[in-house]
């Protein structure tokens, strides 16, 4: 109870624009989005910038006193920080519009049915909600119009929110909706200790990065489909050289090379992904200026290693002239074998092209393109 009360105080403190850091490894975060469509003009809408939740038990009953209010939002996402493990349901949403603050009280029965479980130290998504505003009865409308006038005339009095009538139109808790909210959260919480929480949830979802865009109008860079993966030309290095199971690019005017290829599980000499990772890391551990780590390739995590090699020309004295090359290799497990992505470049050029290479890897879609089945129509009556 004390833990939850402390969390609620932190949430309320968020009204001043504060993003509290995690109070402990067991504390989690909830995200949600909501908008209310206009009752008279449906194509207009107001986005919620605050909400209230309640913790419920395994039977769907609210736990006494365990209510929290979010006071911080950004980019259309409402945040609840430092919540203990448990099951949560939305209670109300709130938004500011036309000189006043409005509140929509949600149906407890419906939203408890769509409650979410928040594991300890993780991030969960309450959903993206769309509601249809409903015009109230005449006498209620007159009363609220008077309240609106008082709010506008005396905003310094701290009026309670005006109740707004609305019906639930849609509650989207799908992967795409959650991914969009998490990408917004990643930007909003960059540099805070919540950032790895969000990154962990994105990895758990296998969420792809937003499609790269180009040009003044921000048009999406088209996806180029190959037999074994698809890619976006974010590098602008020209067309790749093609092999039966791989592609290779060379930087124009430079020496940097990038290759992406697939190794089938039935290929001769292939001993499996785990053995390939072991051998790669063993090779890296025995060399100076080498390291092992992980990178993101598309929606998947890859084991990676960086090796720095030194080459002395044969006609020169040892130490008089040296060529330093850096190679990063990333291995990605696949049910049918293994994907390999590799960047090799002189050391100075390697650091220059590395950010573009990282973005290129994020935009990869590994695996054969999904076949699009055209719609069929009966030819016989």
N, C-alpha and C positions, 0 to 999 in steps of 0.2 A: 504494500500500500504506500509506504514512504517513497519507494522507488518511482512509482507511477505519479505520485504527487510532485516529486521533483521534476519529472519529465514534463508534466503539465505546466509547471512554472516556467520551464525553459521554452516551451512552445509559445506561451503567452508573451514571453520576452521577445520573441521573434517579430512582434508587431513593429518594433523599432528597426527592423532590417537586420537583426542579428541571426547568424547561422551558427548555432551552438555546435561545438565539436562533440564527438562521441564521449559519453560519460563513462564508458567501459566497454570491454569487448563483447559483453552479452547484450548490449543495447542495440536496437535496430531502428529502421526508418521505414515509413510508409509514404507512398506517393499516390496522388490521384489527380484527375482532371475533371472539370465539369463546366457545362455551359447551359444557359437557360435561354431558349428561343422566345422571341417576343410574342405576346398574346395577340396583338393586333397586326403586326408586321412580322411574319414568321421567319423571314430571311435575315432579320437582325437578331443578335444574341449578345448576352453578357457572360463573361467568363468569371468563374468563382476565383476569389483570391484568398479565401479562408474556408475552413470546414471544421466540423466537430465529429469525433468518433467515440465509440464506446466499446469497451472490452466485454466479451460475452463468454459464457461457459460452454461446455460441450453440448448442452441442450438448447443453446441459442438464447438463453436468458441473460440480460445485462447484469454485470457485476456491480454492486452498489458502490458509488463514488468513483468508479474508474472511467471517467470521461476526460478527454483531452481536446483542446482547441488548437488548431494550427494558426499561427500568426505570420507565417512567412511563405511567400510564393514568388515564382519568377517564371516567365516564359509560358504561362498558362498551366504550370504544374504547382500543386499545393503540397507542402512538405509537413510531415510529422516526424520530429527528431526524438532520439533517445527514448524509445518505447521498449518496455520489457517484452519478453517472449509471450505470445498469447494469440487469441483469435479476436479480430476486430471487425466492426461493422460501421458504416457511415451513419451519422445521426442527422446532420444538417450541412448545408452549404451556404455561403454568404458571398455577396459581391457588392461593390459600390457602383452606383449609376445615378445620373441626373440629380446630383447634389445630396444623395442620401445613401444609406446602406440597407440592403435587403437581405432577408434570410428565408431560405426554403427548408421547411421541416420535412424530412423524408419519412417514408413509410417504414416503420421498424420491421414489420413482418417480412416485407420484400427484401430489404437490405440485409437483414440477418441471414436470410437464405443465401445471399451472395457474399457473406463475410469471407475474410481471408485469414490465413494463418501466417503469423510472423515468427520465423525461427529466431533463435538467439543470435544476435550479431549479424543479421542479414537485412536485405531490402525486399519489400513486398509491394505489390501494386493493387490498389483498391479498384482500379478501373477508370475508364474514360466515359463519363456520363453526359448524356444529352437529355434535356428536359424541355417539354413544351409548356410555355407560360399559359396560364388560364385566367381569363378575366373573371374577377369575383362577382358575387351578387351586388346589386346596386347600392344597398346601404353600406356594405363593407367597402365598396369602392370609394364612396363619399368619405367615409371615415379615414381611409388610407390616404386619400388626396389631401385631407386636412393635416394628417401627420406629415406628409411630404412637405407641405408649406411650412410647418413648424421646424422641420429639420433644416430646410434651406435658409430660413430666417435666423435661426439660432443654432448653428453647427457647434458652437463652443459648449453647449450644454451636455454633450455626450449622450444623445438619444439612443434608445434601444433600436435595433434594426427593425425595419418595417417588414412584416410577414408578406411573403410572395407565394401565390398559388401556382403550382406547376405539377405536371404529370410526367412520370418517367417514360421517356421515349426509347432510350437505348442505354445499355450498360455494356461497354466493350471491354472485356478483360483478356482479349486475345494477345498473341505474341507480338503482332505488329504494333498494337496500341501501346503495350508495355515497352517495347523497344524504343518507340518514339519518345515516350516519357523519360526513359533512362538516358537517351542521348541528350535530352534537354538538361537532365539532372547532372550529367557529366560535365557539361559546360558551366552550369550554375555553381557547382560544388568543386570546381577545379582548384587545386591548391589547399583544400581542406582535408581533414582526416576521413571524411566521408567518401572521398574519391575512390579508394580501393574497394569500398563496399559496393558502389555502383558498378565498378569494373567487374567484380566477381559475379554479380547478377547477370551482366551482359554475357559473360563467358558461359554461365550456366544455361542461358537461353540459346547459345550459339547464334547470337544476334549479328547480322551483317552490319557493316558500317553504312552510313548514308551514301547513296550513290554520288560519285564525284560529279561536279558541275564545271562548266567552262563558259567563257564569254560574258558579256555585260548582262545578258538576260538570264544567266545562271542555268543554261540548258544542261540537262543530264548527259554526261559522257556515255555514248552507246556501249553496250556490252557486246564484245566480239566472242562468238562461240566457236570453240574447237572441239575435237572429238573427246578430249579428256578433261577440259576445264574451260572456263570463260574468263575474259579479262577486259579491262578498260584501259584505253591508251592515255593514261595520265602522265606517262613518261615523255611522250612526244619525241621518241627516239627513232621513229620510222618503223617500217614493217619488220617483223622479226624473221630470222632464219628458221626454217622449219625442219624438224626431224620427225620420224614416225611417232614418237611419244613425247616430244618436247619442243619448246620454242626458245630462241636466244636473241637478245638485243645487244647492240653495241652503241654506246653514247657517241653521237656525232661530234667530231673534233676532239675526242678523248679516247681513253683506253678502257674505261669502265665497261664491264660486261655483266649482263644479267641472264640467267637461264632458269627455266621452270620445266621440269620433266616428271614423268610418271614411271615408276617401276612396278611391273606386275608381280603379284605374289608368286606366279609360276615362272618368273624369269630365272635363267640359269645363274647360280651363285647367290641369289637373294636368300638370306637367312632370316628374314623377318625384320619388322620395324624395331623391336627392342634391341636386337643385336646390332642393327645399323647405328642406333643412337649410342650404344655402348662403345662401339668402335670409334665413332666420331668424337665422343668426349674423351676417350683414352688418348686419341691422337692430339687433341687440344691440350690436355693436362700435361703432356710431356714436353711442351714447347713454351719458350718465353714469350711474353706479350700475347698470350692466348687466353680465351675465357669461354665458359659455357653458360647458357641462360635460356630463356624462352621468349618467343615472339608470337604475334598474332598473324595468321595467314588466312584471310577470308574470315570465316566464322570459327576457325579451329585454332587451337594452340599448337605451336610447333616447338620441338626441341632444337636449339640453335647453338652454334659454336663459331667463334671467330679466331682465325689463325693468321698470324703475321709471319711472312717469310722474307728472307734476305737472300739476294742473289748477287754474287760478285762476278763481273765479267772475267773470262779466262785470261785475257791478255793484260789485265790490270793486277797490280799488287793487292793482296788481301787488305781490306780496310781503306784503300785509296778511293774507291768508288763503289757504291752499293745501291741496288734497286730494291725498294721495300714495297711489297705487295700485301694487301689485306684481303682475306677471303672470309665471307660469312656464309655458312651453310645452314639451312633450316629444313628439318625433316618433319613431315606431317603424316600421321598414321591414316590409313584408309582401309576399309574392309577388303578391298581388292588388291592391296599392295601398299605403296608409299609414294607421296609426292615429295620432290626436292626442289627448293628454291635457293639460288646461289647468286651472290654478288661478289665480283672480284675486280679490284681496281688498285692502282698505285695509292699509297697511303694518303697523300694530300687530296687526291680526287675522290677517294672513298668517303671521306667525311663530307664532302660537298654533295655527293649524290645520295647519301644515306637517307635523309628525310624523304626524298622523292621515292626511293625504293620502298621505304616503310609504307607510304601511302599506296603504292602500287600493290603491295602484298595484301593490304586490307581490302582492296577492291576485287581481289580474285574470287571467283566462285568455283570451288573445286568439285570435280565430278562431271560426268557427261551432262550436257544440257538436257533439261526436262522437255520431253516432246510435248508439243501443243496439239491436242486432238481437236480438229475442226468440228464445229457443231454439225450434227447430222439431222436430216429431215427425212421423214418417210416418203418413199417414192410411189407407194401404192396407197390408194384411198382406204 
